[in-house]
């Protein structure tokens, strides 16, 4: 029995090595130069030839796999590092900081991100006959786990469809459902179930996050938000932090500052105008909070980012 188990383990290691090599080759071929591209609906490929970061952004619920290289993601004070042997799963819209820590021109960072539709997750949950999570628990909205062979195999088959547009139209949905199913069966399955469950606290926190995103320029009224979600103020604060690692106020602040940065870069607003658009009525206060997050004052940060974009 021990010999048989070892043979199975050796075979699994060999299979995963072959699958990773294929994933590297296919992503590198699809992206011959640095950049990111959506080649199938909901599937983004990324290639980077040198370490990059920190990059600030808001992530939707997604499943992330690295074919080559290494990345770190920061949410609040928590750090999540992953590589080709691990995957990252995010189940709620989150303001995160990420950095690519391992990449060279000879061995570029290659990755994929698959967006997760909560409706699809719920449909797979029902079709698989899996019970919804019981109790009013809150699951952390982001984590990293080991990537096993069946899940990696499904990922490779999804990426193969990039080269077969006719097959992709028919098979993409089926392979995506398989990936969701395998995630539900894995060690992060409970976390993923909560995003589709109507009764758990994680679903209510996801709704709170969406409301904060839709009203980023409005003052945060914890009592009103808690009442609308059917929670106490203390309960909302506790479960919001359990899921996102941030308090609602910290979360809103990061959303506001990232949106202000986008407005200055993408729409050419000055610092005062961008700050006002996201709810800051005191320019000095906005500048202080912007510097506390991004390390430099608003316009200096924008000038630096534009210079980097021009030089590249």
C-alpha positions in Angstrom: 0.0 0.0 0.0 2.8 2.4 0.9 4.5 1.7 -2.5 1.3 2.3 -4.3 0.6 5.6 -2.5 4.2 6.7 -3.3 3.7 5.8 -7.0 0.5 7.9 -7.0 2.3 10.8 -5.4 5.2 10.6 -7.9 2.7 10.4 -10.8 0.8 13.5 -9.5 4.0 15.5 -9.1 5.0 14.5 -12.7 1.5 15.5 -14.0 1.5 18.8 -12.3 5.0 19.6 -13.6 3.8 18.9 -17.2 0.6 21.0 -16.6 2.6 24.0 -15.2 5.0 23.8 -18.2 2.0 23.9 -20.6 0.4 26.8 -18.7 3.6 28.8 -18.9 4.0 28.1 -22.6 0.4 29.0 -23.5 0.3 32.2 -21.5 3.7 33.3 -22.8 2.5 32.6 -26.4 -0.8 34.5 -25.8 1.2 37.4 -24.3 4.5 37.8 -26.2 5.1 41.2 -24.5 4.3 42.6 -21.1 0.7 43.5 -20.4 -2.7 42.2 -19.5 -5.4 41.0 -21.8 -8.9 39.4 -21.5 -8.9 36.7 -24.1 -12.0 34.9 -22.8 -15.0 36.5 -20.9 -14.0 36.9 -17.3 -10.5 35.5 -17.8 -7.5 37.9 -17.7 -3.9 36.9 -18.5 -0.9 38.9 -17.2 2.8 39.1 -18.1 5.4 41.2 -16.3 9.2 41.0 -16.9 10.4 42.7 -13.7 9.3 43.1 -10.1 6.5 45.7 -9.8 4.7 47.3 -7.0 3.1 48.4 -4.9 -0.1 48.5 -7.1 -3.3 49.7 -5.5 -6.7 48.5 -6.8 -10.1 47.1 -6.0 -10.5 43.4 -6.7 -13.8 41.7 -7.6 -14.4 38.1 -6.4 -11.8 36.1 -8.3 -9.6 33.0 -8.5 -6.0 33.7 -9.2 -3.3 31.3 -10.4 0.4 32.0 -11.1 2.1 30.0 -13.9 5.6 31.5 -13.2 6.9 34.0 -10.7 5.7 35.1 -7.3 3.3 37.8 -6.0 2.3 39.3 -2.7 -1.1 40.8 -1.9 -1.8 43.0 1.2 -5.2 43.6 2.7 -5.0 45.8 5.8 -2.1 44.4 7.9 -2.4 40.9 6.4 0.0 39.7 3.7 -0.8 36.8 1.3 2.1 35.4 -0.8 1.5 32.9 -3.6 3.4 31.2 -6.4 2.8 28.4 -9.0 2.1 25.9 -6.2 -0.7 28.0 -4.7 -3.8 29.8 -5.7 -5.5 32.9 -4.2 -9.2 33.2 -3.8 -11.1 36.5 -3.1 -14.8 36.3 -2.4 -15.8 40.0 -1.8 -14.8 43.2 -3.6 -11.7 44.4 -1.8 -9.3 47.3 -1.9 -5.9 45.6 -2.0 -2.2 46.4 -2.5 -0.3 43.9 -4.6 3.3 43.6 -5.8 5.1 41.2 -8.1 8.2 40.1 -6.3 9.7 37.5 -8.7 10.0 38.3 -12.4 12.8 38.6 -15.0 12.9 39.0 -18.8 14.1 35.4 -19.1 11.5 34.1 -16.7 8.6 36.6 -16.7 5.8 36.6 -14.2 2.8 34.9 -15.9 -0.6 34.6 -14.3 -4.3 34.4 -14.8 -7.3 35.7 -13.0 -10.8 34.3 -13.4 -13.7 36.4 -12.2 -16.2 34.6 -10.0 -19.9 35.4 -10.5 -21.7 34.8 -7.2 -24.8 33.7 -9.2 -22.7 31.0 -10.9 -21.2 29.9 -7.6 -24.8 29.6 -6.2 -25.9 27.5 -9.3 -23.0 25.1 -9.0 -23.7 24.8 -5.2 -27.2 23.8 -6.0 -26.4 21.4 -8.8 -23.7 19.7 -6.7 -26.2 19.1 -3.9 -23.8 20.8 -1.5 -25.4 22.2 1.7 -25.3 25.9 2.3 -23.2 26.9 5.3 -25.1 26.8 8.6 -25.0 29.4 11.3 -24.2 33.2 11.1 -20.5 32.9 10.6 -18.2 35.3 8.8 -15.5 34.0 6.5 -12.3 35.9 5.7 -12.7 37.3 2.2 -9.2 36.4 0.9 -6.8 33.5 1.4 -4.2 31.3 -0.3 -4.2 27.5 -0.6 -2.2 24.8 -2.3 -3.1 24.1 -5.9 -4.0 20.5 -6.4 -3.7 18.5 -9.7 -7.5 18.2 -10.6 -7.9 22.0 -10.2 -4.7 22.8 -12.1 -5.8 20.4 -14.9 -9.1 22.3 -15.2 -7.2 25.6 -15.3 -5.0 24.3 -18.1 -8.0 23.2 -20.1 -9.6 26.6 -19.7 -6.5 28.3 -21.1 -6.3 25.9 -24.0 -9.7 27.2 -25.2 -8.0 30.5 -26.0 -6.6 28.8 -29.1 -10.0 27.3 -30.1 -12.6 30.1 -30.3 -15.2 27.8 -31.7 -14.8 25.3 -28.9 -14.5 28.1 -26.3 -18.1 29.3 -27.1 -19.4 25.8 -26.1 -16.9 24.6 -23.5 -15.9 27.7 -21.6 -18.9 27.7 -19.3 -18.6 24.0 -18.6 -14.9 24.2 -17.6 -15.5 27.3 -15.5 -18.3 25.5 -13.6 -15.8 22.6 -13.0 -13.3 25.1 -11.6 -15.9 26.5 -9.3 -17.0 23.0 -8.3 -13.4 22.0 -7.4 -13.0 25.2 -5.4 -16.1 24.4 -3.5 -14.8 20.9 -2.7 -11.4 22.3 -1.6 -10.2 23.7 1.6 -11.6 27.2 0.8 -15.0 25.8 -0.1 -16.7 27.1 3.0 -15.5 30.6 2.2 -16.7 30.4 -1.3 -20.1 28.9 -0.2 -20.7 32.0 2.0 -20.6 34.3 -1.0 -23.7 32.5 -2.4 -25.5 31.9 0.9 -28.3 34.3 1.7 -28.3 33.8 5.4 -24.6 34.1 6.4 -23.0 37.3 7.6 -20.5 37.2 4.7 -23.3 37.8 2.2 -24.4 40.8 4.2 -20.9 42.2 4.4 -20.7 41.7 0.6 -23.8 43.9 0.3 -22.3 46.4 2.7 -19.2 46.6 0.5 -21.3 47.2 -2.6 -23.2 50.0 -0.9 -20.0 51.7 0.2 -18.7 51.4 -3.4 -21.9 52.9 -4.9 -21.9 55.9 -2.4 -18.1 56.5 -2.1 -18.6 60.2 -1.9 -21.2 60.1 0.9 -20.6 60.2 4.7 -20.6 56.8 6.3 -23.6 56.4 8.6 -23.0 53.1 10.4 -26.4 53.2 12.2 -28.2 53.6 8.9 -26.1 50.9 7.1 -26.5 48.5 10.0 -30.3 49.0 10.1 -30.6 48.4 6.3 -28.6 45.2 6.6 -30.6 44.0 9.6 -27.6 44.1 11.9 -26.5 45.9 15.0 -23.8 48.6 14.7 -21.4 46.6 16.8 -22.2 43.4 14.9 -21.7 45.1 11.5 -18.3 46.5 12.6 -17.2 43.1 14.0 -18.2 41.0 11.0 -17.1 43.6 8.4 -13.6 43.5 9.9 -13.6 39.7 10.2 -14.3 39.4 6.4 -12.3 42.3 5.0 -9.7 42.8 7.8 -10.6 46.5 7.7 -13.2 48.6 9.6 -15.9 50.1 7.5 -14.3 53.5 7.9 -10.9 52.3 6.8 -12.5 50.4 3.9 -14.3 53.5 2.7 -11.2 55.6 3.1 -9.2 53.3 0.8 -12.0 53.2 -1.7 -12.2 57.0 -1.8 -8.4 57.5 -2.2 -8.1 54.9 -4.9 -11.0 56.5 -6.8 -9.5 60.0 -6.4 -6.2 58.6 -7.9 -8.1 57.2 -10.8 -9.9 60.6 -11.4 -6.6 62.4 -11.4 -4.9 60.0 -13.7 -7.8 59.1 -16.0 -9.9 62.3 -16.1 -7.2 64.9 -15.5 -8.8 66.4 -12.3 -6.5 68.3 -9.9 -6.1 67.2 -6.3 -8.8 69.5 -4.9 -11.3 68.5 -7.6 -10.7 64.7 -7.2 -10.8 65.0 -3.4 -14.2 66.8 -3.5 -15.6 64.2 -6.0 -15.0 61.4 -3.5 -16.3 63.2 -0.4 -13.4 65.3 0.9 -14.4 68.9 1.6 -11.0 69.9 3.1 -8.1 69.8 0.6 -5.5 69.6 3.3 -7.2 66.7 5.0 -7.4 64.9 1.6 -3.8 65.5 0.9 -2.7 64.1 4.3 -4.8 61.0 4.0 -3.6 60.4 0.4 0.0 60.7 1.4 -0.6 58.3 4.3 -1.8 55.6 1.8 0.3 56.2 -1.2 3.5 57.7 0.4 3.5 61.0 -1.5 1.1 63.9 -1.9 -1.5 63.6 -4.7 -0.1 65.6 -7.6 3.5 64.4 -7.0 2.1 60.8 -7.1 0.2 61.5 -10.3 3.3 63.1 -12.0 5.4 60.1 -11.0 2.9 57.6 -12.4 2.5 59.6 -15.7 6.3 59.7 -16.1 6.5 56.0 -15.6 3.8 55.4 -18.1 5.5 57.7 -20.7 8.9 56.1 -20.3 7.4 52.6 -20.7 
